[in-house]
Amino acid sequence: MQRLTIGLNHPAADGTCPLCDRPLPPAPDTGLALTDGTAPVCADCGRRHARPLVALLDLARVARRVGTIGRHTVAPPMEALLDLARAAEHYAFVTAERSRRVA
């Protein structure tokens, strides 16, 4: 099993995923990468090898989006809050699933 890590400020990925050799889409500001190097990994391989990290990245992206919405209003819209709750619940489910498998 490949070990992955969260990489901050990924350079623009114009190559291929080192795990599946498919072309990589343009990289966001954060993403998954191999621990032994800086090679970014595609989202499909990330879901296959490190589901908790992918769920954590999704939660961070939604939280960032809700935070920018909240700057302009008293409270974020209900849809944004539900997206945040859904992402948090997915992260909690994935990490609990992993701990159940280990135990």
N, C-alpha and C positions, 0 to 999 in steps of 0.2 A: 504494500500500500504506500502510495506517495504521501509525503508530509508537505502540507501547504501552510502558508502564513498570509496574513493580511499585509499587503504592500500599500503604503501611502504615496501619493503623488507619482503614480505609475507613468513612465514615459509612454508616449503614443505607441501603441502596439501595432506594428504593421507586418508582423510575422505570423507564425503558426503556433498553435498550442503545442507544448512539448509532450503532452500526454496522448493526444489523439491526432495530431498533425492536421487539424482543420484550421482554416484561417481565423484569426482573431478579429473581432469587431473593434472599433475605436474604444480605447480604454477610458473609463471614468477616472475620477481623482483617486479612488481607492479600488482595490481589487485583490484577487488571490494570486499568489506567486509561489513557486517552488522554494522550499527553505534553503536549498543548497545554492541558489542563485537568484537572479532577478527576473527570470523568465516568467512572464504572466501566463495565467492558466484561463481557459475559457470557462464560462458559467456552467456548461453541462458537466465538464470534468470536476469542477468545484462541487457541484451538487452530488456527484457520484463519490468523491473522495473526502469531502469535508463539509457535510451538510450544516453543522452548527456554525461554521464560519460564514457560510453563505447567508444563513438566516440572520446572523449578527450584522453583516453588511447591509442586508435589506432593511433591518431595523434602524440602522444608523442613517441610511438614505431617507427613509420616511420621516424620521425625527428631524433631520435637517430641513426637509421640505416643510413640515408642520411648523418648525421654528421660524422659518422665513415668512410664512403666512401670518403667524401670531404677532409679528412686529407691526403689522399694519392695522390690526383690529384688536378689539378688547379680548376676544376669545376666537380661536380658530374655528372654522366651520365644522359642523358635526361630521361631515364626510371625511375630513382630514383627521379628526380624532378617532373615527372608526378605523381608518387605514392604519393609524399608529397602534391602536389596540390589536388589530389583526396581526400586524408584524410582530408585536411583542408576544402575543399568544403563540404564533408560529415558532418563534425563537425558544420559548419556554417548552413547547411540545418537543422540538427537536433535541434540546439538551436533556430533557427527561427521558426521551426514547433512548438516547445514547447511554445514560446511566443505568437504565433497565437492562440493556444488553450486556453491560460490563458486570453487573451484579449477578 
